[in-house]
Amino acid sequence: MNETSPVHSNQPDAESPVFHTRLHGIDLLSNSRLNKGTAFTEHERNIFGLHGLLPPHIGTLEDQRARRKRVLDSRETAFGKYSNMRDLQDNDETLFYSMIEHYTDELLPIVYTPAVGEGCQRFSEIWRRPRGLFISYTNRHRIDHILADKRYDHVRCIVVSDGERILGLGDQGAGGMGIPIGKMALYTALGGIPPEHCLPILLDAGTDNEKLLRDPIYIGWQHNRVRGQEYDDFVEAFVTAVQKRWPHILLQWEDFAGTNAARLLERYRDRLCTFNDDIQGTAAVTTATLLAAVNATGIPLSQQTIAMFGAGSAGIGIVELLIAAMKEQGLTDEQARSRIYAFNRYGLLVEGARGIKDSQTPLVRKRADIAGWKLSGGEDISLLDVVRNAKLTALAGVSAQAGAFTEEIVREMACHTERPIIFPLSNPTSQAEATPADLMNWTGGRALVGTGSPFAPVEIDGKLVRISQVNNSFIFPGLALGILVSQATRVTDGMIMAAAKAFAGLSPSRTDKNAPLLPPIRESRNVALVVSEAVAQQAIAEGVAAIEDAASLTERIRAYVWNPVYVPYEHTHHGQRSTDAP
């Protein structure tokens, strides 16, 4: 394997039964992608000068997992476990990913939502070693130089955030780096994308979080957020530098504020291969789950009456993909839009309502649509008003308003439909619009529930019912994998829809209408493989892929996927090329 090929971290290829590295001693142990800790063999300890630096025990990956699991179990809080796993990632990536692979159900909520929320809030407390890049506004003239380091030669995908809208927690400034780190970890853990192909980036444009501005240990730029043209110029400088460094990069936007998320996606989606997971990933996983739910009800999507509680960038993205799905079932655009009621912070988006933004205009209902409704009074039309008058069959929330789906609203909804579909999707758990236990109790166990955060099973009539987590991690790792394998140059709406349909096809409820809507989280890696192939096929069909042979996709995907296992190392001899990962 030569140094210009896409190196799979510590993985050999068919031509090289071992992995060659020039690193030695403490430098090898300090490289998180190559470190094997106590699993270095006697031979490797001899040739790399590791005796004395390591304890004498020679273990296996299995031994190390058992040891780390014992330590992890001793941590009493989710944040303690999150911090422990971050330390492990910075010490031994193979072991880190092996842990996630073997304990997916338990560790996904730790390395990502909901624990990552507190991880972002307390990021300055636990930052120890560099991971990814902090590109601050004060360094905007140095971006080319920062990206030029040789260690980034093999990067193929980036997740970038500016930390302004982290989950439902708001502006976390530089602490928002926890999100790109977490997303990239799932690219590898669930999508099998080699770690050295992944680069998390935080664009530090300042923060308007007063607590952070006053905090002496805050690691970010302690300055109010740059906005307007200065902000746009900063983002443009970043994108230009990224394109120059990696002409074929996949760039994912993550947790940008609603005012910026949609317009940045619109500005750059035809310029490079890019998507916004909050908009498109959330839309895909929600649409997939709704397709699974309507299959369980026996009522087609085209006949559902849906409320989208929250019309920020995520809510708008969901609505637009649902409309596209309804149109595929034969509805016109007008007919599809007539079946969806969207809400902002004040109430229903209807002509003359308060706070309507330009981006929400396509979701605004005409006053004639609600003529004759019996309303509760007041300036705004509430969710309860819509439930009573429109006879909702499905309700999804991306509002970050905890408890917004009240008992009165849910019981009213259950009066009008046999199996109400209710998705409280806001993250983290503390921001959820309702809890699954309440939803099931208020509907007599009839509700079809999907949540954004993980919740414990609910007991109904003496039986435990698993609650499906409508988690973007079911979509974006496979979406990214399909893009990279097909060498797509753009991310199209058709590719997003292909991801949603492929995932919906894996619903357990397709064979058992009383089964959970989605597969268990532990099957995420298999889900990613299915989604990736559908996405790649769609990219080829639309002519945005660099490859043309769809028949070889399964083989291409499996050949590309990285697995967290240790392989033998040998030292690079004089004049021999090293296969070191950057």
N, C-alpha and C positions, 0 to 999 in steps of 0.2 A: 504494500500500500504506500503510495507516495504522499508527500505532504500537501499536495494541492487537491487531493480527493476529499470528499465529504467524510471526515473521520468520525466514526461512531464511538467517541469517548474512549472507554477502555475495552472496546470490542475488537477482536481480530477479524480478518476476512478470510475467504477461502484460500487466498494466496499466502496468508501469514498466520500460522497456527498459534502464534504468541503475539503479544503486544510489545513493541519496542519503545523505550523511552530513554532520554538522556538525563532525566532527573535522577537525583541521588540523595540518600540520607534524609535530612530534615525537609529538604525541598520537595521530595516525593511525598512525604507524610503530610506536608502542608497543602498539597494540591487536592482539593476536595473531590475532584473527578477521578483521580487516580489512586487516592489513598484506600488501602484495604485494611488498615489497622492490624489487629492480631491475626488476620487471615493471610498475611504475607507468609509464604512458605520458607523453610530453612534455606533453600537454594536462593530465593529472592532476597532474604536477609543477608546472605553472604555477598551477593554481587552488588547490592544497592547500599551496603554499609548501614544496615538497620539494627544490627545487634547493639544492645544497650539503649537504643532509642525506644525499643518495644519491650514489653514484658516477655518472659520466655514462652508463655503459653501460645501455641499455634492452634488457632480455631478455624471455624468455618463460618460462612454467611449465616447458616442456621443458628450456630452458637451465638453469633452477634445479635441476631434478631431476638433471641430469647433474653439475652442480657439487657438489651435496650427496652424490650417490652416490660421487663420487671421495673426498670427505672421509670418508664413512662407511667405505669400503673401506680407508682408511689406518689405521683404528682396529684394533688387534690383538686386543682382547678383546671378549667379548660385553658386558661391563659398560661398556666404552668406547663401544661402539655404542649401548647403551641410553641412556647419559648424553647422547650427541650427539643422539639422537632426541627426548629430553625437552627439550633446549634448543630444538630446531627447533619442537616443539609450542608452546612458550611464546613463540616469535618469529613464526611464520607457519603457522597451522593449515591453510590450504588446501594449502600445499606439503607439510606433514607428512602429510596424508591422501592427497595425490596420490602421495607416495612409497610408502605402504603399498599403495595400489591397484595400482601398477605393479610392485612388488617384494614381493608378498604372501608368497610362500614363504620368502623370505629375512628379511623384517622382522617377521613375526608372532612368531617366537621371540625377537625382540629387544625389541619393545614390550610383549610379554606373556611367558608362560612359554616357556622357563625363565629368561630373563635378568632378568625382573622380580623374581625371588627375591632375587638379589644386589642389585638396585636397592632393594628394601625394607630389606635389611640395612644398606645404605650410604646410605639416603635422606637422613640428616642431612648427609652430605658434599656432596650435589649439589643440595639445595634452594636455589633462587635467587629464584623469583618465585611469587607466590600462584597456585594453581590449585585450585579447589574450596574447601572449608571445613574447618577444624579446629575442632571443637566440643569443648572440654575440659570436664571435670567442674567445674572452678573457674568456668566461664562458664555453668553450667547455668541460671542465672537470667536470662541474656541471650540465650537462643536465639531468642526472638521478634524481638528487635532485630537479631541477626546475619542472620536470614533475610529481614528486611524490605527490604534494599537493593534499589533499583529494578533493578539489573543482573540480578537473578534473576527478573524478572517473567515471562520466557518459559520457565522451567524446566518440563519435563513428566516427567522421570524422574531418579531419584537412585540411585546405588550407594553404600551405606554399609558400613563395616567398623569394628570396634573394634580391629583389629590383633592379636587374641590368638592366632589360629591361621592364620598366613600360609603357604599351601601346606603343605609338610611341614617347615617351618622353625620353627614355634612362634611364640612371642610376640615381635612386632617393634614393639610400641607404636605410636607416631606414624608410624614408618617404614612401617607397613601401608598408609599412604595411597597407596603405589605401586599397590596392587591396585585400589581404586576409580578412580584415574586411568587405569590400563590398561584396565579393563573399559569405562569410558565411551568411551575411544578406540576400542574395538572396536564399541561401539554405533554409532558414526559410520562408521568405516572399513568395517565389514562389513555393518551394518544400514542405513546411509544415514540415520540419525537426525541431524537438524541439530545441530551442536555446541552452540548456545545453549540447546537443550532438555535438555542433560545437565549434571548437577551431582554431582561426586564429593564424598563427605563422610567424614571420619574422626572417630568418636566417641572422644575421648581420655579413657579412664577410668583412665589410669595404665598401668604395666607391671610385670610380675614378672620381667622379664629383667634379671638383676643387672648384666650388661655395660652395658646402656643406663642403668641407674640410676647407674652410676659414670662414665659417659662425659660429659666436659665439653662436647662439641659436640652432644649429643643435643638435638633440637629439641622433643621432647614434654614432657609433664608428668612430672617426675621424682619419681614417687610410686608406691608399690605399688598394684596394681589395686584399685579399689573393687569390692566384691562384695555379694552378698545384696540386701537391700531397697534399699540406696542405689543399687546398680547398676540395679535394675529401675526405680526412680523416675527415674533419669537417662534411661534409654531411653524411658520413658513420656513424660517432658517433651519429648524430641526428637520422638517420633511425634505428640504432640498439637500441637506447634508446626508440624510439617510439614503436617499435615492442615488446620490453620487457614490457613496460607500458600497451600497448593495443594490444594484439596479433591479434585481428580481426579488426583493424582500417582501415578506408578508407582514403587514403592520396592523395590529389590533389596538383600537382605541378603547380605553377602559375607565369608567367612573369619572368622566368629565361632566360638569354641570349641564343641565338640560339646555341652557342657553347656548352652549358651545357644542354639545355632543352631535346634534343633528346637522348643524351647519358645517362642522368640520368634516363629517362623513360625506356630506353632499359636495363639499369643495374638492375633496381628494379622492373620492371613490373611482373616478374615471382617469385619475393620474397615476395611481399605483394600485397594487393588490392590497386592499384594505377593507376592514369591516369593524363595526362597533358592536361588541358583544351585548352591551346593555340594551341596544336597540334591536339588532338582528338576531343575536343569540337568544335573548329573552323571548322575542317574537316566535322563533322556531320552536323552542321547547314548550312554550305555552300553547301554540297552535297544535303541536303534536299531542300534547296531553288532552286538549279539548277534543281533538279528533278521536282519541281513545275513549273519552268520556261519552261523546255522542254515540259512538258505537255501542257502548254499554246501555244507553237509554233507548236505543232503537229509533231515535228521532234524528234525521239528518242535520248536518251543520246548517244547511240552507233554511231550515225551519226553526232554528234556535233563536231565542231573543236574549241578547247578551248585554251586560253592563260592564264597562271598563272603568273601574274606580281609580282614577289617576291618569292624567293625560299629559304627562311629561314625555320625554323622548322614548322611554320604554313602553308606556301605554300606547303612544301613537304607533310605534313599530309593531306592536301586537295587533292593533286594530287593522293596520294596512295589510298585514299578512293574512289575517282572518278574512278580510274582504277578498283578497286574491283567491283564497281557498274556496270561498262561497261562489265566486265567479266561475271557478272551475266546475262547480256543481250546477251551473246553468243560470245563476242569477245575473242580472245586470249590475253595474256599479251602483246605481241608485237603489236598487232593491236590496243589495247587500248592506249598504250604509243605513238603510231604514231599519235594519234588525239590530243595530248597535247603538247603545246609549253611553256616551263618554262624560266623565266628570272631571272638573278641576277642583281646587280647594274650596270653592264656594258652593258648587252644586252642578246640576246638569248643564252641559254646554248647549245652550239654546239661544236663539237670536235675542240680543239685548241683555244677556247675562253678564255678570261681572267678571273681569279678569281674563277675558278670552285673548289668547296670544295668536299671532299670525300663523304659527305652526299648527294650531288647533282648529283653524278655520274649516278644513275639510270634514271635521267631526261635529260641527255645530248643527243642531237640529232646527228645523223651521218651527215657528210658533204654531203653525197649522197642525204640526205633528202631535201637539199636546192639547189641541182644542177639545174642550169637553172634559178634561181630566179634573178629578176632585183632588185638590191640593191642600196641604196642611197649613198654608198661609206663609207669609213672609216674602222677602225679596227673591230668595233662591229656591230652586226646585231640588228637593233632597233625594237621596237614594231611596228612602222609604216611599216617597211619592212615586218614583219610577217603578219600584217593585209592585206597588199596589195597582197602578194603572196600566203598565206595559206587560204585566204578567211574565216577569223575567224567568228564564229557564237556566241561565248561566251568569255567574258573577265572578269577576277577577279583580284583584286589588293590587296595585303597584303604587300605593299612596304614602307608605311609611307612616300611616296613621293607626297606631295600635288600637285595637278594639272597635274599629269603624264598622265592622259587620256585627251589629248588635243582635241580641236575641229577638227583638221585635222584627227587625228586618229579615232575619233568617227564617223565623216561623211564618212570616207573611209569604215569603218566597216558596216555602214548602207547601203552602196551601194551594199553589197554582201549578205545581209540577210534581210528578211522582218521584223523580230522582233529580233534585236540584244539583247543579254543578257549581261548586264554590271553591275558588282558588285564592286564598290569602297569600300573596306571593312576596310581600315585602320582607327584606332582610335588614338586620339580623332578627333573631327570634323575638326580641323585645319590641320590634316594630310591626309584627304581623297583625293584620286586620282582624283576625280571630284565631282561636286555637282549634285544632281538629276535634278535641274532646267536646268542646262546646257545640261545634257545628253538628257533630253526630248526635249529641244529646237533644239538641233543639229540633232535629229533623227525624227523630226516631230511628237513627241509623241509616236513613235513606240517602243522605248526601253523598255525592261523588267528590271527594276532597283531594286537592293537591296543594302543597305548601312550598314556599320558597326556601324555608329553613327546615332542618330535620326535626321531627317530632316523634315522640314515643308512640307505639301502637295504642289504639283505643279499644277498650273492651265493650263490645256490643253483644247483648244476650249471651254473656258468658264466653264469647269468642273474641280473641285478639285480632284486630283488623290493622294491617300495616298501612301506614299513611304514605302515599307516594310523594316524593320530594321533586318538585318541578325545578330542577337544578340545571342551570346552564352548562354544568360540567358534563351533561349528557350530550351536548351539542358541540361546543367550541373545540374540544380536542379532536373529534372526528372531522369537523369542518376544516380545521387547520391541516390535519393529516392528509385529507383529500386534496386540498389546495397544493400542498408541497409535493405530493407524489405525482399529481397531474401537471405540475409546474404551471399552474394557472396564472394568468397575468392580471385578472380582475376577479372580484367576488360579485357575482350577479344575484339578482333576486331569485332567479331560477335555482341557483345553487343553494340558497337559504331554504327555499321551499322543498328541494330534494332532501335536505337534511331533516326537515320536519317530518316529511312523509316516511322516510326510512325509519326514523325513530318511532313514529306512531305504529308502524308495522310490527314493532317488537313488544307492543303492549300485551301483558298477560290477559287483559280483559277481552281480547279478540277470541280467545277460546273458552273463557269463563267470565260471564258478565258480572259476576260477584267478586272477581279477583281484583287486586290493586291495578290502578291505571298504568303504572310504569314498572319496569323491571327494578329489582333492588339495586342500590348503589354499587354493591360489590360486582355487578356485571358491567360496570361502566366501560371497562377496556374492550369487552366484546362489542358493546354498543358503538364505541368509537370506530371499530373496524367496519361495521355495517354502514354507519353514517359516512365514513370516509370514501367508501367505494361508490355510494350513491352521488356524493358531491363531485368526485372525480369524473364519473360518467357524465354528469350534467355539464361539467366544464368542457369536456370533449365535445359533447353534443352541441354546445353553444359556440364552439370555435374559439374559446379563450384559454385552451390548454396547449402546452408545447408538445404533448404527446398525442398520438392519434389512435393507438391500439387499445381500445377499451377491454378487449378480451384478456389482456395480460395484467389488468389492474390488481386482482387479488394477489398475484405473485409479486408484483411491484410493491404493494403495501406491506406484505409480510417480510420482504427482503429489506425494506427501509426501517421497519419498527425496531427500536432498541429495547433490550431486556436487561433488567438489573441483576446481573450475575458477575462474579469475579472470573477473570481469565488469567492465564499465566503471563508473567512479564519477563522480558530479557533486556539487558542493558544495551544501548546503542554503541556499536563499535566505531572506531575512527573511520570517517568517510561514509558511514552508513546513514541513510535517512532515518530520522525518528518519526514515529507515528503519534507523537504527543498530541493530545487535544490542546487547543489554545487555552 
